[in-house]
């Protein structure tokens, strides 16, 4: 396993506040703008930056992120180019986490992907469609490159499986707050606090809540339950309409404290 206090672990551990993890899609709206946005987000005060690698069949993504991925692919974004982008953003010092489906990793070659991600300064990798039971040897290559492997728990995860997922995660545990796909929602689901509390019993790692989180009041409601909140669709929607996502991020950060 990765050493206990990895960069992600240290960055996301809450000390009375809530940390913000921002998400962006590599290559959206285009490669040049994507790098500029990544650097701005990385220096905005967020705890970590999640960079999505576009894929043609993104099962876990809602319409906003699906559209961003499609735009990125149309502009020629590849796994290699996404790793270059991650390297450019990682120089700002904020930990970078790659969010990718398993197929792009397999087509790139898992061992090569792990080595190049580590070389790019990436801190960890999330693969939403890689079940824990089928995660080797890919997870092994990631671990051997000193990359955190972040697994997800959901409202439908059994307590027994939750234990196993938490044991195999490193950096943080990603807690999916809703059953379904990504996308901004007006209200967070009931039972979320109980779910986060249950996950807390199974791990000492920081817990990040994601899917549906988009507003300052969401951040306030998560304080004390989660260590971090992941905000994706709301940020991507701002980028998609040509707006600066920084005002939204600053508002979310203010609600974290």
Beta strands, then each sheet from edge to edge (+ up, - down):
strand 1: 19-25
strand 2: 48-52
strand 3: 95-99
strand 4: 124-126
strand 5: 148-150
strand 6: 152-153
strand 7: 172-176
strand 8: 206-210
strand 9: 228-231
sheet 1: 5+ 4+ 3+ 2+ 1+ 9+ 8+ 7+ 6+
end
